[in-house]
Amino acid sequence: MFFASPSQLKKAGVVGMNKRNVVMIAQNNPRHLYPLVDNKLKTKIILEKAGLAAPELLGVVKTQGNVRELEAFLADKSSFVIKPARGSGGKGILVISGKDGNAFLKPSGSKVEIRDVQRHASNTLSGLFSLGGNTDVAMIEEMVEFSDVFDGFSYQGVPDIRIIVYKGYPIMAMTRLSTKDSDGKANLHQGAVGVGIDIAAGCALKAVQFGRPVTHHPDTGKDLSIFSVPEWRSFLMLASRCYEITNLGYLGADIVLDVNKGPQVLELNARPGLAIQVANGMGLQSRIDMVEKELHHKRGPAERVDFSMGTFKNEY
């Protein structure tokens, strides 16, 4: 196994945890803005106000009285997602994809009774899934109808696209593909596959699992080199526009593709991780430096996307 020295990593432009925390986050993301993305309900509100595409909010469970009202509220709904407003790491997300009589169905086909849904919502209110265990609210969203263009690229889950936005400019992207090792979760540290995505074209650059290069998905056998994101510029536009509505200089935008509605913002993150550098086979610093030189230009989202797609091409 090869280990790079600190000087080699610096030369390669790899951003480490200290710089991420002290410079990237602390200097670019004022703490008072964190609630805009840490609270998914507030995120939903600012996305809707700005006219940015996101899964529709169907309702909010704020009290135990609301929990008791769920049976009537959900009676005519066959698919939806319940998630904590202040959750993290995918905790507390309940996905319902259909009905069988009075029972709801998970994507796995297992049945969920209304009392189970109510218990889940009640646990959410108590803070079981939230950051710091604080009391929370449960959001009920429409379920995204995922496009089949990504079939076979993930095990028990559909890829989302993580785009890092630096001061409004999309600078790096990847998708995280769940595996058996990661227990169906898109967590690279647990064994999910990370695929770097070319900012210029939306196609795969390289893929890694546990930090080592892979060419095919370990469970489905899918050739990862053919991974490509349709409507790619629309993904970059969504991510870039999130800068204006959050004022966060270092931002992670997670975007999914709905078969009917196109790209949708699933979540925003004020503290995006650094594993995206491994998936892309390069560091963030060179692109950050390029953007810094452009900040005297007062560009809008479309112009910033044009710059990123034009500048970050033919590097590989």
N, C-alpha and C positions, 0 to 999 in steps of 0.2 A: 504494500500500500504506500502511496506517495503522499508526503506531507509537505506543503509549501511553507516557506519561512515567512515571517511578517514582512520582510522587505520585498519578497516575491509577490505577496498578496497586494501590497501597496502599489508596486509597479504595475500590476494587472488591474488596478483601479477597483479592487474589492473593498466595499464598505463593511467595516466590522461593527460589532454591537455597541462599542463605546461611541463611535462616531454617529451611529444611527440614533442613539439615545440623546447624546449631548448636543449634536449639531442638527441632524436631519429632523428630529422630532422637536426638541426643546426650542430651537431657534426658528422653526418654520410653522409650528402648530401651537398657537397660544392655548393655554390650558382651558380658558373659559369657553373655547369652541368645541372641546371634546364632546359635550353632551349632544351636539348636533349629529354625531355619528355613533356614539356609545349607546344612545337611546334610539332604537330603530323606529319608534313611533315619531320622534322628532325628525328623523331622517325622511320618513315617509311623507311628512307634512311639507318639508322644504322641497323635496323632489316634485311633489304634486303642484306646489305653488309655482315652480319654475317650468312646469310642463315637461319634465323628464320622465321617460317611460320606466315604469316599475310595476310589479304585481299589485293589483287593486286591493285596497284595504276594505274588507267587508264589515268588520266590526272590531270593537275593543272590549275586553272583559276587565273591568276595573274593580268590581266588588264581588263579594260572595253572593250577593243578590243577582248579579249578572250571570254567575255560574249556574244558578238555578234556572235562569231564563234560556240557557243554551239549547235545551231540548227543543223548544219551540222555534228558536232562531235558526237552528241547523236542520229543521225538519225537511226543508225543500232543497237542501244543498247536498250534492253527492261527492263533491271534491273541494278541499280547502286545506290550508296549512295553519296550524296554531303555533306561535312562537313567542318567547319572552321578549319584551321590548329591550331589556338590558342584558340579554344572554350573550354568551361568547363561546366560540369553538363549536358551534352547532348543537350545544346542549339545550334540551327542552323543546326541540322542534318536533312536532307531531304532524305527519303528512297523511292525509286521507285522500284516497284516489277513487273511491267508489262506494257503493252500498249493496248490501245483500239483505233484502227485507228491511228490518229496522236496524240492522247492524252496519257499521261503517267498515270499510276495508282499507288496510294499508297497502302500499305498493307491493309488498311481499305476498299479499293475499290473506294475511291473518286478519281475523275479525276484531273489531273494537266496539264495545257497547257504549251507549251514550253516557252511562255512569263512569266509564273509563275516561271519556273525553272531559267530563266535568271534573273528575279527580285530577287530571292533568292540568286543567286550567286553574284549579284551586291551588295545586302545588306551585304553579307559576306565580300566582299572587303572593304566596308566602315567601318567595325568593329562593326557592329550591334550585333554580337554574340561573339565577342572575349573578352578576359580578358582585362579590363581597357578601352575597346572601341577603341583600337588601330587598325589601318588598318591591313588587313589580306589577306590571299589567300584562295581559295576554292579548296579542294581536291575532286577528283572524284574517288571513289573506287568501285571495284566489290562488289555486294551484297552477303553476306554470305548466303549459302544455309543451313539453320539450320537443325540439326538432329531432328527427331521426338521423340527421346528418352525422351525429356523433355516436351512433350505435356501434357497440363493440369496443369503444375506446376506454370504457370504464366498467368496473365490476360493482354492481349494485349502487348505482348512482349515475348522475348525469354531469358532465363537466361544466364547470363555470370558468370564466376567464378572469384572471386577476391582472389588472393593469395598474402599474405604478405611475402616478402623475406627480411631476415635480414643477411647482409653481405654474400649473396649468398645462404643462407639456407632457404628453404620454411618453415615457422614456423606456419602459420595459414591460413585457407581458409574459404570462405563462398560463397553462392550465394544469390543474391537479387532478389526476385520475385515480380513483379509489381502486383498491385491490383486496384480495383475501387477507393479505398481511396487515393491511390498514383497517380491517374489519368494516369495509365498505365506506370508510370515512376518507375525506380528501386531506389527510394529514401526512405531509412528506416524512416527518420524523417517525411515524408509525408504519411507513412502508408504501404510501401512495407514490405514484409515478408523477414526476414533474416534467412537463414538456415546455421548453422555451418557445416563444412565438415571435416571429419576425415582425417588428413594428411596421415595416414597410409593406408587407404583403399578407400578414395574418396566417402564415404557414409555419409548420414545425421547423425548429432549428436543430434541437437535440433533445434527448430524453434521458432522465436519470431516475434510479431508484436506490435508496440508501446511499446516495452520493456517487453511485457507479453508473456508467453509461448502459443503456438498454436500447434495443431496437424494436422490440415487440412487447405488447402488454403481457405480463407474466401469466395472466389467467385466461384472457380471451384470445391471445395469439395475434391480435390486431397489429398490423404494421404501423408503428407510430410516426414514421416519416411522412405518411400521407395525411396526417392531421392538418386540417385547414379550416379556418373560421370564415363562413360566408358573411356578407355584409360587414366586412371588417372595418371599413371606415366609420360606419355607424357606431360600432363598439368604441372606437377611439373618440368620436365626437361626444358620446355620452360621458365617457370618463373625463374628458377635458372640461366639459361644462360643469362637472361637479366641483371644480375649483372655485368658480364664481359663487356657487351657492353655499360653500362651506368656509371659504377663505383659508383652507388648510394647504400649506405649501408642500407637504409630503403626505400623499394620500394614496390609499389602495382602494380601487373600485372593483367590486366583484359583479360581473355581468353575465347573464344567461340568455339563451336564445329561445324565445317562444315561437312555436311553429306558425302561429297566426299573427302575433303582435310584434315579432322581431326582437331585437336586443332589449333587455330589461335590466335595470339596476337592481341587484339583489341586496347588496350591502355595501357600506363604505367603512373604511378603517383608517383611523388616525395614527396607527402604529404598525404599518405593514412590515412583515418580516423580511429577512434577507436571503431566504432560500431561493428566491427567484434568480439570484445571481448564479447559483449552481445550475439551475435548469437552463439558463441561457449561455453558460460557459464563458461569462465575462462579468466584470464588475460594473457597478452603477456610476462610479465616480466620473468616468470620461464623459458620460452623457449629462451628468449634472453640470460639469464644467462647460459643456457646449451650451446648455440652456442659460446658465448664468451670463454668458456673453451676449445673449439675445434679449435680456430683460429690458434693455432700453427701448426696444420696439414694443409698442402698445398693441399687441395682437389679440384678436378675439379667438374663440375656440377653433373655428374652422382654419384660421391662419396658423394657429399653433399645431394643429393636426397635420396640416400640409408640411410644415417645417419638420416635424418629427418623422413623417413618412419619407420625406425627401432626404433628410440628413442621416437617418439611421439605416439606410439601405446599403447593400453591397459591402457590408462589413465582414461577412462570414465566409 
